[in-house]
């Protein structure tokens, strides 16, 4: 059984159309079920675009089946993802998850399908992603994938048994945030992570992804990344709710073939470059310290 594709959409018909078109360029797209979760309008002004997205999805052909679930209220992305992915994983052992601003390579679905099958029995792996941040990969690194304790939310996949280990309330948060050693360990995936979790628990942001990252940390788990990105995010154009306009995360979509190795050890040089990508400036650390009592 192929893992289903779970797609979250809202009010961006042009982005959604490009995301779906790219998925359909995968030669095996017709073998996959597509579950689309369409969020409701937050404001009346959003209604025309929300309606346009749903009409677009209703006309899509090329997948094995298409299932459209619509919400009449605005759930927000975090609530929608937690509920939507959870619902699909009740019926399937694994799933591939996309948002409405992801352009994928023509072998993205094959890569995700292969990696889900290959690493399914490895308890160290909690997720797979097709995206990789624009970091330097050492020329002598011998594998087509690498491991990071920080998962990616851009074109990713997981298994039911891993997803069920997430506790979205983060009941041990107070003990965690007061423990400098725990914060340092969590921040191996980036200096922004503990602050982001703190802001989430304070209600300043609404992120499922940082809580999913915390699940990886608590379980001592990793995300599998390709060394060449198979996802390009087109949403960093100020059109989305969660990603401001920036070119920091720009990547080229690679159609290169790949080989999945028996699980390699985390590569220290890649993890160093990965962490450096998320390094906070002295000014930002100072602001965080005065505002939250911790700098990272």
BAMAR-14179 format. One line per 10 residues: number of its first residue (from 1); for each residue y, x, z of N, C-alpha, C. Coordinates in Angstrom, 2 decimals. Example, Ala and Ser with C-alpha at 12.3 -4.5 7.8 and 13.67 -1.06 7.14 Angstrom:
2
1	-5.69,13.19,7.80,-4.50,12.30,7.80,-3.30,13.20,7.80  -2.25,12.85,7.08,-1.06,13.67,7.14,0.03,12.90,7.87
***
This chain:
296
1	-1.20,0.84,0.00,0.00,0.00,0.00,1.25,0.88,0.00  2.15,0.63,-0.93,3.40,1.37,-0.97,4.32,0.91,0.16  5.09,1.81,0.74,6.08,1.37,1.73,7.14,0.54,1.03  7.63,-0.52,1.65,8.71,-1.30,1.04,10.03,-0.55,1.11  10.96,-0.95,0.25,12.33,-0.45,0.31,13.16,-1.50,1.05  13.92,-1.06,2.03,14.79,-1.96,2.79,16.23,-1.55,2.47  16.99,-2.50,1.93,18.36,-2.21,1.47,19.35,-3.08,2.22  20.37,-2.46,2.81,21.41,-3.19,3.54,22.68,-3.23,2.70  23.21,-4.43,2.49,24.38,-4.62,1.65,25.40,-5.46,2.40  26.64,-5.41,1.88,27.69,-6.20,2.51,28.67,-6.73,1.47
11	29.73,-5.95,1.19,30.82,-6.50,0.37,31.28,-5.55,-0.73  30.36,-4.71,-1.22,30.73,-3.73,-2.24,29.81,-3.91,-3.46  30.13,-4.84,-4.34,29.24,-5.09,-5.48,29.11,-3.90,-6.43  30.17,-3.14,-6.64,30.08,-2.00,-7.56,29.17,-0.91,-6.99  29.31,-0.63,-5.72,28.44,0.35,-5.08,26.99,-0.13,-5.07  26.81,-1.40,-4.72,25.47,-1.97,-4.66,24.78,-1.89,-6.01  25.52,-2.22,-7.07,24.95,-2.18,-8.42,24.48,-0.77,-8.77  25.27,0.24,-8.41,24.88,1.62,-8.71,23.67,2.06,-7.90  23.62,1.63,-6.64,22.49,1.97,-5.79,21.19,1.39,-6.34  21.23,0.12,-6.73,20.04,-0.54,-7.26,19.66,0.05,-8.61
21	20.65,0.33,-9.46,20.36,0.91,-10.77,19.67,2.26,-10.63  20.12,3.07,-9.67,19.50,4.38,-9.45,18.06,4.22,-8.97  17.83,3.29,-8.07,16.45,3.04,-7.61,15.56,2.64,-8.78  16.08,1.82,-9.66,15.29,1.34,-10.80,15.01,2.43,-11.82  15.76,3.56,-11.74,15.48,4.69,-12.62,14.23,5.46,-12.18  13.78,5.20,-10.97,12.52,5.79,-10.52,11.38,5.13,-11.31  10.54,5.89,-11.98,9.54,5.29,-12.86,8.53,4.41,-12.14  8.39,4.58,-10.83,7.44,3.76,-10.09,8.11,2.64,-9.30  9.38,2.33,-9.59,10.11,1.31,-8.83,9.41,-0.04,-8.87  8.75,-0.35,-9.98,8.10,-1.65,-10.12,6.92,-1.83,-9.17
31	6.52,-0.76,-8.49,5.40,-0.84,-7.56,5.86,-1.16,-6.13  7.17,-1.27,-5.91,7.71,-1.41,-4.56,8.30,-2.80,-4.32  8.04,-3.32,-3.13,8.73,-4.52,-2.65,10.14,-4.10,-2.21  11.12,-4.94,-2.51,12.50,-4.68,-2.09,12.96,-5.79,-1.15  13.30,-5.40,0.07,13.85,-6.34,1.05,15.34,-6.05,1.20  16.17,-7.03,0.88,17.62,-6.86,0.94,18.16,-7.72,2.09  18.92,-7.07,2.97,19.58,-7.76,4.06,21.08,-7.76,3.79  21.64,-8.94,3.59,23.05,-9.09,3.22,23.82,-9.63,4.42  24.75,-8.84,4.94,25.51,-9.24,6.11,26.56,-10.28,5.74  26.96,-11.07,6.75,27.98,-12.10,6.53,29.38,-11.53,6.59
41	30.32,-12.28,6.08,31.71,-11.83,5.99,32.33,-11.70,7.38  33.04,-10.61,7.60,33.74,-10.40,8.86,35.06,-11.16,8.86  35.70,-11.22,7.69,36.96,-11.94,7.53,36.86,-12.83,6.30  37.66,-13.85,6.27,37.64,-14.78,5.12,37.95,-14.04,3.82  38.79,-13.02,3.89,39.15,-12.26,2.70,37.95,-11.54,2.09  36.90,-11.30,2.90,35.71,-10.61,2.41,34.75,-11.52,1.65  34.94,-12.83,1.77,33.97,-13.78,1.22,33.71,-13.61,-0.27  34.72,-13.44,-1.11,34.43,-13.29,-2.55,33.53,-12.10,-2.86  33.78,-10.96,-2.20,32.96,-9.78,-2.44,31.56,-9.94,-1.86  31.46,-10.56,-0.70,30.16,-10.83,-0.10,29.34,-11.73,-1.02
51	29.98,-12.75,-1.55,29.31,-13.67,-2.47,28.89,-12.95,-3.75  29.75,-12.07,-4.24,29.44,-11.33,-5.47,28.22,-10.43,-5.28  28.13,-9.79,-4.12,26.97,-8.92,-3.84,25.69,-9.74,-3.84  25.72,-10.90,-3.21,24.51,-11.72,-3.14,24.11,-12.25,-4.51  25.10,-12.58,-5.32,24.81,-13.04,-6.69,24.19,-11.91,-7.50  24.70,-10.71,-7.31,24.16,-9.54,-8.02,22.70,-9.32,-7.66  22.41,-9.34,-6.37,21.04,-9.11,-5.91,20.11,-10.19,-6.47  20.61,-11.41,-6.57,19.80,-12.51,-7.07,19.37,-12.35,-8.52  20.05,-11.50,-9.25,19.73,-11.29,-10.67,18.90,-10.04,-10.93  18.63,-9.27,-9.90,17.92,-8.01,-10.07,16.47,-8.24,-10.46
61	16.01,-7.44,-11.40,14.60,-7.43,-11.80,14.14,-5.98,-11.88  12.84,-5.79,-11.78,12.31,-4.45,-11.95,11.50,-3.95,-10.76  11.60,-4.64,-9.62,10.78,-4.31,-8.46,9.58,-5.26,-8.41  8.61,-4.94,-7.60,7.41,-5.77,-7.50,7.78,-7.18,-7.05  8.57,-7.25,-6.02,9.13,-8.51,-5.53,10.46,-8.19,-4.86  11.34,-9.18,-4.81,12.62,-9.02,-4.14,12.78,-10.13,-3.12  13.12,-9.73,-1.90,13.30,-10.68,-0.81,14.73,-10.52,-0.30  15.52,-11.58,-0.36,16.91,-11.53,0.07,17.08,-12.34,1.35  17.54,-11.68,2.40,17.85,-12.35,3.67,19.35,-12.28,3.88  19.99,-13.42,4.06,21.44,-13.47,4.21,21.81,-13.92,5.63
71	22.91,-13.38,6.10,23.43,-13.77,7.41,24.75,-14.50,7.20  24.94,-15.58,7.91,26.19,-16.33,7.81,27.26,-15.79,8.75  26.85,-14.91,9.65,27.81,-14.26,10.54,27.78,-12.77,10.28  28.82,-12.08,10.67,28.86,-10.64,10.49,28.17,-9.95,11.66  27.04,-9.34,11.39,26.28,-8.66,12.43,26.79,-7.24,12.68  27.35,-6.63,11.65,27.66,-5.22,11.71,26.42,-4.42,11.35  26.64,-3.19,10.87,25.53,-2.42,10.33,24.48,-2.08,11.40  24.91,-1.70,12.60,23.95,-1.28,13.63,22.98,-2.40,13.96  23.51,-3.56,14.25,22.65,-4.70,14.60,21.76,-5.09,13.43  22.34,-5.06,12.22,21.57,-5.44,11.03,20.42,-4.48,10.78
81	20.67,-3.16,10.92,19.61,-2.18,10.67,18.51,-2.28,11.72  18.90,-2.35,12.98,17.89,-2.43,14.05,16.99,-3.65,13.84  17.61,-4.79,13.56,16.83,-6.02,13.39,16.05,-6.01,12.07  16.72,-5.60,10.99,16.10,-5.66,9.67,14.93,-4.70,9.52  15.14,-3.45,9.91,14.05,-2.47,9.82,12.90,-2.89,10.74  13.26,-3.36,11.93,12.22,-3.80,12.86,11.40,-4.94,12.30  12.05,-5.89,11.64,11.34,-7.03,11.07,10.38,-6.59,9.97  10.85,-5.72,9.08,9.99,-5.26,7.98,8.81,-4.45,8.52  9.07,-3.64,9.53,8.00,-2.81,10.08,6.99,-3.61,10.90  7.29,-4.85,11.20,6.27,-5.71,11.81,5.15,-6.00,10.81
91	5.50,-5.97,9.52,4.52,-6.33,8.48,3.99,-5.12,7.73  4.70,-3.98,7.80,4.31,-2.78,7.05,4.26,-1.59,8.01  3.37,-0.63,7.77,3.27,0.53,8.67,4.41,1.53,8.50  5.13,1.47,7.38,6.25,2.38,7.15,7.22,1.72,6.19  8.42,2.27,6.09,9.44,1.70,5.20,10.44,2.76,4.80  11.03,2.58,3.61,12.11,3.42,3.09,13.40,2.62,3.22  14.43,3.22,3.79,15.65,2.48,4.12,16.84,3.05,3.34  17.59,2.14,2.72,18.77,2.51,1.94,19.95,1.64,2.35  21.15,2.18,2.17,22.37,1.39,2.27,22.98,1.26,0.89  24.06,0.50,0.78,24.56,0.08,-0.53,25.43,1.11,-1.24
101	25.40,2.36,-0.75,26.24,3.39,-1.38,25.48,4.69,-1.58  24.19,4.58,-1.88,23.34,5.75,-2.05,22.82,5.83,-3.49  23.15,6.92,-4.18,22.60,7.17,-5.51,21.43,8.14,-5.34  20.27,7.73,-5.80,19.08,8.55,-5.58,18.58,9.19,-6.87  17.79,10.25,-6.71,17.15,10.92,-7.83,16.02,10.05,-8.37  15.56,10.38,-9.57,14.49,9.59,-10.18,13.13,9.85,-9.55  13.04,10.88,-8.71,11.78,11.10,-7.98,11.96,10.89,-6.47  13.04,10.20,-6.11,13.29,9.91,-4.70,12.17,9.09,-4.09  11.79,7.99,-4.74,10.75,7.13,-4.18,9.42,7.86,-4.07  9.11,8.67,-5.06,7.85,9.44,-5.01,7.89,10.43,-3.85
111	9.03,11.10,-3.66,9.15,12.05,-2.56,8.97,11.35,-1.22  9.63,10.23,-1.04,9.54,9.52,0.23,8.13,9.00,0.46  7.54,8.46,-0.58,6.17,7.95,-0.48,5.19,9.07,-0.13  5.33,10.18,-0.81,4.43,11.33,-0.56,4.61,11.87,0.85  5.86,12.02,1.28,6.11,12.59,2.60,5.65,11.65,3.71  5.85,10.35,3.53,5.36,9.39,4.52,3.85,9.47,4.68  3.16,9.62,3.57,1.70,9.72,3.63,1.27,11.05,4.21  1.94,12.13,3.81,1.51,13.48,4.19,1.72,13.76,5.67  2.83,13.25,6.22,3.16,13.56,7.61,2.90,12.40,8.57  2.20,11.38,8.11,1.98,10.18,8.92,1.27,10.47,10.23
121	0.35,11.41,10.21,-0.45,11.68,11.40,0.12,12.80,12.27  1.30,13.29,11.91,1.91,14.37,12.69,2.91,13.79,13.68  2.62,13.82,14.97,3.50,13.17,15.95,4.84,13.87,16.12  4.98,15.08,15.57,6.26,15.78,15.66,7.30,15.21,14.69  6.85,14.52,13.67,7.75,14.00,12.64,8.03,12.53,12.89  9.30,12.21,13.08,9.69,10.82,13.34,10.38,10.18,12.14  10.86,10.98,11.19,11.51,10.39,10.02,11.53,11.37,8.86  11.76,10.81,7.68,11.91,11.56,6.44,13.26,11.19,5.85  13.93,12.12,5.20,15.14,11.76,4.49,15.14,12.38,3.10  15.80,11.72,2.17,15.98,12.26,0.84,17.29,13.01,0.70
131	18.18,12.85,1.69,19.48,13.50,1.67,19.40,14.82,2.42  20.15,15.79,1.99,20.36,16.99,2.79,21.83,17.37,2.76  22.34,17.78,3.89,23.74,18.18,3.99,23.98,19.44,3.16  25.18,19.63,2.66,25.48,20.80,1.82,25.59,22.07,2.65  24.47,22.52,3.16,24.41,23.74,3.94,23.70,24.82,3.13  23.84,26.06,3.55,23.20,27.17,2.85,21.74,27.27,3.27  20.86,27.32,2.27,19.44,27.56,2.49,19.14,29.01,2.12  18.58,29.81,3.02,18.30,31.22,2.70,17.47,31.35,1.42  17.82,32.34,0.59,17.15,32.52,-0.70,15.66,32.79,-0.55  15.27,33.39,0.57,13.86,33.72,0.76,13.09,32.65,1.53
141	13.72,31.51,1.78,13.00,30.43,2.47,11.94,29.88,1.53  10.67,29.83,1.93,9.59,29.58,0.96,9.22,28.12,0.73  9.82,27.17,1.46,9.36,25.79,1.38,10.38,24.88,0.69  9.91,23.70,0.27,10.78,22.72,-0.36,11.35,21.72,0.63  10.92,21.82,1.89,11.46,20.96,2.95,11.77,21.82,4.17  12.61,21.30,5.04,12.85,21.95,6.32,12.95,20.87,7.40  12.90,21.30,8.65,12.94,20.38,9.78,14.26,20.48,10.52  14.74,19.34,11.00,15.92,19.32,11.86,15.71,18.28,12.95  16.21,18.57,14.17,16.11,17.55,15.22,17.06,16.39,15.00  18.01,16.56,14.07,18.98,15.49,13.79,18.52,14.72,12.55
151	18.21,13.44,12.66,17.81,12.68,11.48,19.01,12.30,10.62  18.74,11.98,9.38,19.78,11.49,8.48,19.60,9.99,8.28  20.71,9.28,8.18,20.67,7.83,7.95,20.95,7.48,6.50  20.95,8.47,5.63,21.26,8.24,4.21,20.01,8.43,3.37  19.36,7.34,3.03,18.14,7.39,2.24,17.02,8.00,3.06  16.46,7.22,3.98,15.51,7.76,4.95,14.30,6.84,5.09  13.35,7.27,5.87,12.14,6.48,6.06,11.52,6.80,7.40  10.74,5.87,7.90,10.02,6.10,9.15,8.78,5.22,9.19  8.04,5.35,10.29,6.82,4.60,10.51,7.01,3.62,11.67  6.21,2.56,11.65,6.31,1.54,12.69,6.16,2.14,14.09
161	5.15,2.99,14.30,4.89,3.50,15.65,6.02,4.39,16.16  6.74,5.07,15.26,7.88,5.87,15.70,9.08,4.98,16.01  9.35,4.04,15.13,10.49,3.14,15.32,10.38,2.37,16.64  9.17,2.01,17.01,8.96,1.25,18.24,9.24,2.06,19.49  9.35,3.36,19.37,9.64,4.21,20.53,11.13,4.26,20.86  11.96,3.72,19.99,13.40,3.71,20.25,13.74,2.66,21.30  14.54,3.04,22.28,15.09,2.10,23.25,16.58,2.03,23.00  17.00,0.98,22.34,18.37,0.89,21.85,19.39,0.72,22.98  18.91,0.42,24.20,19.82,0.30,25.35,20.10,1.67,25.99  19.30,2.68,25.67,19.44,4.03,26.22,19.57,3.98,27.75
171	18.53,3.52,28.44,18.64,3.30,29.89,18.82,4.57,30.71  18.45,5.73,30.16,18.60,6.98,30.91,19.89,7.72,30.55  20.84,7.00,29.96,22.05,7.66,29.46,22.84,8.36,30.56  23.03,7.72,31.71,23.86,8.32,32.76,23.29,9.64,33.26  21.98,9.69,33.42,21.35,10.94,33.85,21.51,12.01,32.77  21.39,11.58,31.51,21.53,12.52,30.39,22.94,13.09,30.32  23.95,12.24,30.32,25.32,12.69,30.05,25.86,13.57,31.17  25.28,13.45,32.38,25.72,14.28,33.50,24.99,15.61,33.57  24.04,15.82,32.69,23.22,17.02,32.70,23.62,17.93,31.54  24.31,19.02,31.85,24.81,19.93,30.81,23.69,20.50,29.96
181	22.56,20.81,30.56,21.44,21.38,29.81,20.85,20.38,28.82  20.79,19.13,29.22,20.29,18.11,28.30,21.26,17.91,27.14  22.55,17.90,27.44,23.53,17.76,26.36,23.43,18.93,25.38  23.28,20.13,25.91,23.16,21.31,25.06,21.92,21.21,24.18  20.82,20.74,24.73,19.58,20.60,23.95,19.75,19.54,22.86  20.38,18.43,23.19,20.61,17.36,22.20,21.52,17.86,21.09  22.49,18.69,21.44,23.46,19.18,20.47,22.93,20.28,19.56  21.65,20.59,19.65,21.07,21.51,18.67,21.16,20.93,17.27  21.31,19.62,17.18,21.51,18.97,15.88,22.96,18.87,15.47  23.89,19.36,16.30,25.31,19.30,15.99,26.13,19.07,17.24
191	27.29,19.73,17.33,28.12,19.64,18.52,28.71,18.26,18.74  28.65,17.41,17.75,29.23,16.08,17.85,28.30,15.05,18.48  27.05,15.40,18.72,26.05,14.38,19.03,26.21,13.76,20.41  26.41,14.57,21.44,26.55,14.01,22.78,27.80,13.15,22.90  28.90,13.62,22.31,30.13,12.83,22.31,29.92,11.51,21.58  29.21,11.56,20.46,28.96,10.34,19.69,28.14,9.34,20.51  27.12,9.84,21.21,26.32,8.95,22.05,27.15,8.39,23.19  28.01,9.22,23.79,28.90,8.74,24.84,29.81,7.63,24.33  30.38,7.83,23.15,31.26,6.79,22.57,30.48,5.52,22.26  29.24,5.68,21.81,28.40,4.51,21.56,28.17,3.72,22.85
201	27.83,4.40,23.92,27.53,3.72,25.17,28.78,3.13,25.82  29.94,3.65,25.46,31.21,3.08,25.96,31.71,1.93,25.10  31.04,1.69,23.99,31.45,0.61,23.11,32.58,0.97,22.16  32.87,2.27,22.03,33.94,2.69,21.13,33.48,2.72,19.67  32.20,2.93,19.45,31.61,2.86,18.11,30.35,2.01,18.21  29.83,1.61,17.08,28.61,0.81,17.06,27.64,1.47,16.08  26.83,2.38,16.60,25.98,3.21,15.75,24.52,3.09,16.16  23.69,2.66,15.23,22.25,2.73,15.47,21.76,4.16,15.28  22.43,4.91,14.37,21.94,6.23,13.97,21.96,7.24,15.11  23.00,7.22,15.97,23.04,8.19,17.06,21.97,7.86,18.09
211	21.65,6.59,18.24,20.58,6.22,19.17,19.21,6.57,18.59  19.08,6.51,17.29,17.86,6.95,16.63,17.73,8.47,16.76  18.84,9.19,16.66,18.82,10.64,16.87,18.40,10.96,18.31  18.88,10.16,19.26,18.52,10.38,20.66,17.02,10.13,20.86  16.46,9.19,20.13,15.01,8.96,20.19,14.26,10.20,19.73  14.71,10.82,18.63,14.09,12.07,18.18,14.15,13.13,19.30  15.31,13.25,19.93,15.47,14.24,20.99,14.51,13.97,22.15  14.47,12.74,22.61,13.64,12.39,23.75,12.15,12.61,23.45  11.77,12.43,22.19,10.37,12.59,21.81,10.04,14.01,21.35  11.02,14.91,21.35,10.80,16.27,20.86,10.41,16.27,19.40
221	11.04,15.40,18.61,10.62,15.15,17.23,11.64,15.68,16.23  11.23,15.69,14.96,12.05,16.21,13.87,12.13,15.21,12.72  13.14,15.45,11.90,13.28,14.77,10.61,12.96,15.78,9.52  12.25,15.36,8.47,11.95,16.20,7.32,13.06,16.04,6.28  13.67,17.15,5.89,14.73,17.17,4.88,14.24,17.93,3.64  14.61,17.51,2.43,14.36,18.34,1.25,15.42,19.44,1.18  15.09,20.59,0.64,16.11,21.64,0.54,17.11,21.32,-0.56  16.71,20.48,-1.52,17.61,20.01,-2.58,17.76,18.50,-2.44  18.99,18.04,-2.27,19.22,16.63,-1.96,18.78,15.71,-3.11  18.15,14.62,-2.74,17.76,13.59,-3.69,18.61,12.34,-3.50
231	19.68,12.48,-2.72,20.61,11.38,-2.44,22.04,11.90,-2.54  22.89,11.11,-3.16,24.34,11.36,-3.15,25.02,10.11,-2.62  25.86,10.28,-1.60,26.57,9.17,-1.00,27.87,8.92,-1.76  27.99,7.74,-2.33,29.21,7.38,-3.07,30.14,6.53,-2.22  29.83,6.39,-0.93,30.63,5.53,-0.08,31.75,6.22,0.66  31.86,7.54,0.52,32.92,8.28,1.21,34.21,8.24,0.40  34.54,7.04,-0.05,35.73,6.83,-0.89,36.70,5.86,-0.24  36.53,5.69,1.09,37.36,4.78,1.88,37.04,3.31,1.61  35.90,3.04,0.97,35.52,1.66,0.70,34.64,1.08,1.79  34.05,1.94,2.61,33.11,1.47,3.62,33.74,1.34,4.99
241	32.94,0.78,5.92,33.40,0.57,7.28,33.23,1.83,8.12  32.17,2.61,7.86,31.79,3.69,8.76,32.08,5.10,8.23  32.32,5.25,6.94,32.52,6.58,6.37,33.92,6.70,5.78  34.79,7.51,6.38,36.14,7.67,5.83,36.11,8.49,4.54  37.24,8.49,3.85,37.33,9.26,2.61,37.22,10.75,2.92  36.24,11.40,2.30,36.01,12.82,2.51,35.09,13.35,1.43  35.17,14.65,1.19,34.24,15.29,0.26,33.27,16.21,1.02  33.35,16.19,2.33,32.55,17.11,3.15,31.05,16.96,2.90  30.61,15.73,2.63,29.18,15.47,2.53,28.69,15.39,1.08  29.54,15.78,0.14,29.17,15.66,-1.27,27.98,16.56,-1.60
251	27.05,16.00,-2.35,25.89,16.75,-2.81,25.59,16.36,-4.25  24.87,17.21,-4.94,24.35,16.88,-6.26,22.94,16.34,-6.11  22.62,15.34,-6.90,21.26,14.79,-6.88,20.36,15.68,-7.71  19.29,16.14,-7.11,18.37,17.05,-7.79,17.08,16.32,-8.18  16.66,16.57,-9.40,15.41,15.99,-9.90,14.26,16.98,-9.83  14.45,18.07,-9.11,13.45,19.13,-9.06,12.14,18.64,-8.46  11.04,19.19,-8.95,9.75,18.89,-8.37,9.66,19.54,-6.99  8.65,19.21,-6.25,8.55,19.68,-4.86,7.08,19.80,-4.48  6.84,20.58,-3.46,5.53,20.69,-2.84,5.71,20.49,-1.35  4.89,19.64,-0.78,4.97,19.40,0.66,4.01,20.33,1.39
261	4.52,21.17,2.25,3.66,22.12,2.96,3.09,21.51,4.22  2.02,22.12,4.72,1.64,21.83,6.10,2.87,22.15,6.94  3.07,21.43,7.99,4.35,21.45,8.68,4.82,22.86,9.01  5.95,23.28,8.45,6.47,24.61,8.78,7.14,24.60,10.14  7.29,25.77,10.73,8.09,25.88,11.95,9.56,25.67,11.59  10.34,25.12,12.49,11.78,25.02,12.23,12.34,26.41,11.91  13.13,26.49,10.86,13.69,27.77,10.41,15.01,28.03,11.15  15.09,29.06,12.00,16.29,29.31,12.80,17.56,29.46,11.96  17.45,30.13,10.80,18.66,30.33,9.98,19.18,29.02,9.43  18.28,28.13,9.03,18.72,26.83,8.54,19.31,26.00,9.67
271	18.65,26.01,10.82,19.17,25.26,11.96,20.54,25.78,12.38  20.75,27.09,12.29,22.07,27.65,12.60,23.11,27.12,11.63  22.81,27.16,10.34,23.75,26.67,9.33,23.97,25.16,9.47  22.91,24.45,9.82,22.99,23.01,10.04,23.95,22.72,11.19  23.76,23.44,12.29,24.62,23.22,13.46,26.07,23.62,13.15  26.25,24.70,12.40,27.60,25.14,12.05,28.33,24.08,11.22  27.59,23.33,10.41,28.18,22.29,9.58,28.88,21.24,10.44  28.36,21.02,11.64,28.92,20.00,12.53,29.74,20.61,13.67  30.12,21.86,13.51,30.88,22.53,14.56,32.24,21.87,14.76  32.61,21.67,16.02,33.89,21.06,16.36,34.97,22.14,16.52
281	36.17,21.82,16.14,37.29,22.76,16.30,37.66,22.86,17.78  38.37,23.92,18.11,38.84,24.11,19.48,39.71,22.93,19.92  40.57,22.46,19.02,41.45,21.33,19.34,40.62,20.09,19.63  39.59,19.82,18.79,38.76,18.64,19.00,38.00,18.74,20.32  37.49,19.95,20.63,36.78,20.13,21.89,37.71,19.88,23.08  38.95,20.36,22.96,39.93,20.16,24.03,40.23,18.68,24.22  40.44,17.97,23.12,40.70,16.52,23.19,39.52,15.81,23.84  38.32,16.17,23.42,37.12,15.53,23.98,37.01,15.78,25.48  37.35,17.01,25.88,37.25,17.32,27.31,38.21,16.48,28.14  39.45,16.37,27.66,40.43,15.61,28.43,40.16,14.11,28.37
291	39.56,13.66,27.28,39.31,12.22,27.14,38.00,11.78,27.79  36.97,12.64,27.67,35.63,12.22,28.12,35.06,13.06,29.26  35.71,14.16,29.58,35.19,15.00,30.65,34.16,16.01,30.19  33.81,15.98,28.90,32.93,16.97,28.30,33.51,17.32,26.93  33.25,18.55,26.49,33.80,18.96,25.20,32.82,18.73,24.07  31.52,18.73,24.39,30.51,18.48,23.39,29.21,18.11,24.08
***
